């Protein structure tokens, strides 16, 4: 869905970035699928205003990609034609679906602070409270052009976010073991947020940063035209989070593959990628 949104709005500067934020136990309950939009002011600074576009628990289902694109279009560029993805509007140009009222959706949201309080009695390892964020800036180019880095950037994002699946599995075992000292130190490192940033001006851009301060990979600085392998990128990000550098030893370079059972479970969380 992220790829579809960024493809549809590839040339629309009103959509400056798209962030993917995995949520799960113990800090959040399962089953969350929420889409929000954050507006910037004319100077590009965060205005602090967040609009809820979709919440699975309110709507009772996952959205279709065309519905999400319609909601984003209505917010950033109401006059944009989405072609076959467009919806029928009333004579006044407004949506005929009463549930599109974003204020109503916002009022129905669960209080995340309350959820956290309910789970506060659990012995949650400190690593769960880390907030490590990765940004992936890529060139848009034409949709079918080799200069369009969206699909590669999305593939990198999926690889990084798959760490969350490993932590979910670890958390279940952690609760069963009930041994704080033995297992807390073994909690998998995860990326808590991946932001895809389209660069509509430069060609060949593929720049990946951690927490807005450390460059993990910059394709423009590479000696050849080959792009970094997704598995190696993941190892470099984890190394940067845990050690503060991206120097991999020979033993860390080997590519780890999921077995069939792990792959099937991962597909349930992330789909096919």
Order of alpha helices (4+ residues) and beta strands (2+ residues): alpha-beta-beta-beta-alpha-alpha-alpha-alpha-beta-alpha-alpha-alpha-beta-beta-beta-alpha-alpha-alpha
